[in-house]
Amino acid sequence: FCLPWTRWRSRGSPALRAECNIQPPFYASYIEADSPLVRIAQKAALSVGYQPEVGYFPGHTDAEWTVNQLAIPTVILGPGDLATAHAANEVVPVCQLGQAAHMYYEILRQVLTP
């Protein structure tokens, strides 16, 4: 998306200045489907009536850093519809918020209990 700015500047507009920063590539993260965290998350999701799907996430998340740089096992699990996540028309049913809170509590309780 830098090309239009470059063209405008090259036309002699001294007031227009643009910078392009090339970001490093984003890398995929991975966790084994039978890892302890995945099993704990599945159990917690089932406890609130949610049927979790184990698979891949078709987008970018902070899991890239938590998994690849910090070696913290990470799962992506939450309420709502992925098709509208982080969009202008995103909605999450109130009942799913309560279920998600209980699910996250169960995950933390399992992970933090010795």
C-alpha positions as CSV (number, residue, x, y, z in Angstrom):
1,F,0.0,0.0,0.0
2,C,3.0,2.3,-0.2
3,L,2.9,2.8,-3.9
4,P,0.3,5.6,-4.1
5,W,2.2,7.6,-1.5
6,T,5.4,7.1,-3.5
7,R,3.7,8.3,-6.7
8,W,2.2,11.4,-5.0
9,R,5.6,12.4,-3.6
10,S,7.3,11.9,-6.9
11,R,4.9,14.4,-8.5
12,G,6.6,17.1,-6.5
13,S,4.3,17.5,-3.4
14,P,6.8,18.8,-0.8
15,A,4.2,18.7,2.0
16,L,3.5,15.0,1.5
17,R,5.8,12.6,3.3
18,A,5.3,8.9,3.6
19,E,7.2,6.0,5.2
20,C,7.0,2.3,4.6
21,N,8.1,-0.1,7.2
22,I,8.6,-3.6,6.1
23,Q,7.5,-5.9,8.9
24,P,9.1,-9.2,9.5
25,P,7.1,-12.2,8.3
26,F,4.6,-13.8,10.6
27,Y,5.2,-17.4,11.5
28,A,2.7,-20.2,12.3
29,S,2.6,-21.6,15.8
30,Y,1.8,-25.2,16.6
31,I,0.7,-27.2,19.6
32,E,0.1,-31.0,19.6
33,A,-3.5,-32.0,19.5
34,D,-3.0,-34.3,22.4
35,S,-1.0,-31.9,24.6
36,P,-2.1,-31.4,28.2
37,L,-3.3,-27.8,27.5
38,V,-5.5,-28.9,24.6
39,R,-7.0,-31.7,26.7
40,I,-7.7,-29.3,29.5
41,A,-9.3,-26.8,27.2
42,Q,-11.4,-29.5,25.5
43,K,-12.6,-30.7,28.9
44,A,-13.4,-27.1,30.0
45,A,-15.3,-26.4,26.8
46,L,-17.3,-29.5,27.1
47,S,-18.2,-28.6,30.7
48,V,-20.1,-25.6,29.4
49,G,-21.7,-27.4,26.5
50,Y,-19.3,-26.2,23.8
51,Q,-18.0,-28.7,21.3
52,P,-14.5,-27.5,20.5
53,E,-12.9,-28.2,17.1
54,V,-9.3,-29.1,17.2
55,G,-7.6,-27.8,14.1
56,Y,-5.8,-24.8,12.7
57,F,-6.7,-21.1,13.0
58,P,-6.8,-19.3,9.7
59,G,-5.4,-16.0,10.9
60,H,-2.7,-14.3,13.0
61,T,-2.8,-14.2,16.8
62,D,-0.3,-13.5,19.6
63,A,0.2,-17.3,19.7
64,E,3.1,-16.7,17.3
65,W,5.0,-15.0,20.1
66,T,3.8,-17.0,23.1
67,V,4.5,-20.3,21.4
68,N,7.5,-19.6,19.2
69,Q,9.4,-17.0,21.3
70,L,8.3,-17.7,24.9
71,A,7.6,-21.4,24.6
72,I,4.2,-21.0,26.3
73,P,1.6,-23.6,25.0
74,T,-1.3,-21.7,23.6
75,V,-4.8,-22.5,22.4
76,I,-7.3,-20.3,20.7
77,L,-10.7,-20.7,22.2
78,G,-13.5,-18.2,22.7
79,P,-17.2,-17.3,22.3
80,G,-18.9,-15.9,19.2
81,D,-18.6,-16.6,15.5
82,L,-15.2,-16.5,13.9
83,A,-16.8,-15.1,10.7
84,T,-17.6,-11.8,12.5
85,A,-14.8,-11.7,15.0
86,H,-13.2,-8.2,15.3
87,A,-15.5,-6.9,12.6
88,A,-17.9,-3.9,12.7
89,N,-20.9,-6.3,13.1
90,E,-19.4,-8.6,15.7
91,V,-21.9,-9.9,18.2
92,V,-21.5,-12.4,21.0
93,P,-24.6,-13.8,22.7
94,V,-24.6,-12.9,26.4
95,C,-25.1,-16.5,27.4
96,Q,-21.8,-17.3,25.6
97,L,-20.0,-14.7,27.6
98,G,-20.9,-16.4,30.8
99,Q,-20.0,-19.8,29.4
100,A,-16.6,-18.5,28.2
101,A,-15.9,-17.0,31.7
102,H,-16.6,-20.4,33.3
103,M,-14.6,-22.2,30.6
104,Y,-11.6,-19.9,31.2
105,Y,-11.9,-20.3,34.9
106,E,-11.8,-24.1,34.5
107,I,-8.8,-23.9,32.3
108,L,-6.9,-21.7,34.7
109,R,-7.9,-23.8,37.7
110,Q,-6.6,-27.0,36.0
111,V,-3.4,-25.4,34.8
112,L,-2.6,-23.6,38.1
113,T,-3.5,-26.4,40.5
114,P,-0.5,-28.5,41.4
